[in-house]
Amino acid sequence: QAQAGWLQHDFGHLSVFSKSRWNHWVHKFVIGHLKGAPASWWNHLHFQHHAKPNCFRKDPDVNMHPLFFALGKTLSVELGVQKKKFMPYNHQHKYFFIIGPPALVPLYFQWYIFYFAVQRKQWVDLAWMLSFYIRFFLTYFPFLGVKGTLGLHLLVRFIESNWFVWVTQMNHIPMHIDYDKNVDWFSTQLQATCNVHQSFFNDWFSGHLNFQIEHHLFPTMPRHNYWK
């Protein structure tokens, strides 16, 4: 599931085939049938992220403030001045590991993707999603039963969630997070991205998104060329 996530990311950025239409078609198959999520949902969120990375209220990936976490030096100070005590933010470095990585995919994404597809009437995406769940159920039900199949699905999503959050946050969250200052596009990308050491394991584990700077400057570039 994690590697299929990096694969759909490639198709979503039109970086595999020379024709955009082919990328879009295969993207729907990979994220829909192999992962059970709608391509339209991913496009809606991810394109906003690339347009304004780490810009509060414009990048969906940092919209955890102030419900769960206080991200960035500016927003955390603002939260302290307003005295919004939704969570004990001075201890967020301790409870992040409990709330963030384990819960994002199985608790939030799992229901929101269906809500998104139905609300926006993305019936083709919904059909691809249902094909994933039908296939998953038919594959494991004869061996594990209903409870075992549901348990396996939850376990897979739990592991995937930890994997996904660590990779996607390690190359953005350490960087500048603030309201949109309307600086030039090039500077916006550089302020919000950082790279992680290259190794065979890191390249595989992160889907080459350890080269996050290069990815944001050249989002349609095939991932195996980032190092160049």
N, C-alpha and C positions, 0 to 999 in steps of 0.2 A: 504493500500500500504506500509506503514512504517513497519508494523508487518510482512507482506509478505517478506519485504526486510531482516529482521532479520532471518526469516525462511529459505529463500534461502541461506543465509550465513551459516546456520547450515549444509544444504545439500552440499554446496560447499566445506566445510571443512571435509566432510565424517564423520560427528559426530552423525548421526542419526541411520543408519542401519549398521549392522556388515559387510555387503558386499559392497565394493566400488562401484560396478556396479549399485546397487540399489540406492545409494546416487546420482550417476551421472544421472540416469534416472529421478528421482524425481526432481533433481535440474533443469533440463531442463524444466520440466513442471511448477514448481513454478515460476522461474524467467522469463520463456518465456510466458506461458499462463496467469499467475496471475499478472505479472508485465510488460510484453512487452519488455523484454531485452534479449540479447543473453547470454547463459551460458558461451560460449567461450570468450566473451568480459570480463566478470567478472573474469574468471579464469586467463586470460592474465594479467590483471592489479593487481588483488589481490595477486597472487602468488609472483609477484615482490615486492609488499609492504611488505609481510611477510619475504621475503628473506633479504631485506635491508631497514627496516623501518626508515623513516626520513633521508635517505641518498640522498642528492641532485643528480639528474639525474639518479638515480636508483630506487627510490620510486616514482611511478606516482602520489601518493597522495600529494606530496609536490612540484609538478612541476608548481606552480603558480608564481615562481620567474623567472625573474623580471617583468613579464608583469603586474600583478595585485598587488601582495603583496611581501614584503621582509621578508622572514621567517628566524628565527634563528639569533643568534648574529654574527656568522661568515659571513653569506651571506649578511646581512644588512650592515655591515661595508664595505665589498667588493664592494657592490653597490654604497655606498657613495664615495669611493675612485675613482671608475670609472665614477662617476657623470652621471649615466644613469637616466634620468628624465622622464621615461615613465609615471609615476604616482606620485602624491604628497605623497610619502611614509610616511612622518612625520605625515600625517593625516589618515593613513590606519586604525587606530583603530576606526575612525569615519565612513569611507565609506565601511568597511568590511561588515557591517550589510545590506548594500544596494546591494552590488555586489555579495558577497559570498553565504550566505544561500538561498536567494530567487531565484537566477538565475541558480544555477548549474544544477539541474535536468531539468527544463523546457526549458532552452535556450541552454545548452551545450550537456547534455546526450541525449536529445530527437532526435537530428539529428545524433550525432556521433555513436550511437549504430547501426543505419541502415548502415551508411558508413562502420563501422567495419565489419558487417556481410556480406555485399556485396563484399567488397574489399578482404576479406579472404575466400570467397565462403563458408560460413557457412550456407548452404541452410536449414538444419534441424532447426537450431536456428532461422533463418528468418521465417520459417513456423510457429514455435511456437509463435514468436512475432506477426505475422499477425493474428493469432488466437485470441490473446488478443484484438487487435484493432477491429476486426470483432465482437467479443462478446460484447465489450464495446459499439460499435455503435448500434448494434441490441437491446441492453438492454435499452439504453437511448433515442435513436432517436424518437421512438413513443411518448415519453412524452415531450421531450425538443426541438426537431427539430435539424437541423444541427448546427446552431449557439449555441444553448443551450448545446448540447453535447460537442462541442469543448470547450466551456467556462468551463463546468464542468471538463473536462479533464485537462485543464490548471490550474484550481483552485486546483485540487487534486495534481498535480505535484508541484505547488507552495508551498503548505503546506508541502508536503512530502520533498521537497528540504530543507526547513528550519529545519525540524526534523532531516533529514539525516546528514546535515552538522554539526549541533550542537553536535550530538552524536559522529560522527566519528572524529571530530577535538578536542573535549574537552579532549580526552585521549591520544593525540599525540602531538599536536601543542605546548603545554606548555613545552615539553621536548626538549632534545638536537637535533638540526637540523644542519647538516654539510655535507660536502663531505664524501664519504666512506673512512674511515681510516683503513679498513681491520682488525678491532679488532675481537676477538672471537665472535661466534654467540650468546652465552649467554649474554655477555655484550652489544652487539648490540641491543638485544631485550629489555633489562632493561633500557638502556639509552633513548629509544624512546617511552616508554609506562608509563602511570600512571593510577591509579585507581580513581574512583569517588565513593563517599559515598554510601553504600548499604542501600536501603530501598525498600519497595514493589513497590513504584512508579518508582524509578530509575532503578530497575531490569527490570520492564516491559517496560519503556520508551526507554531504551537503548538496549533491547534484551540481557541483561546480559553483554553487552560490557563495562559496568562500571568496570568490572573485566578485564581490558585490559592486565595487566601484565600476569595474568594466561592464558589468551587466546593466547598471543603470545608465551609463553613458552610451552603450550600444546594445539596447534591449533585444534587437532582432538578430544579434550575432549568435551563431551556434555555440553552445556552452564549452565545447572542447577547444575552442580557439581563444578563450579568455586569457589563458596564460601567455599567449603570444603578444 
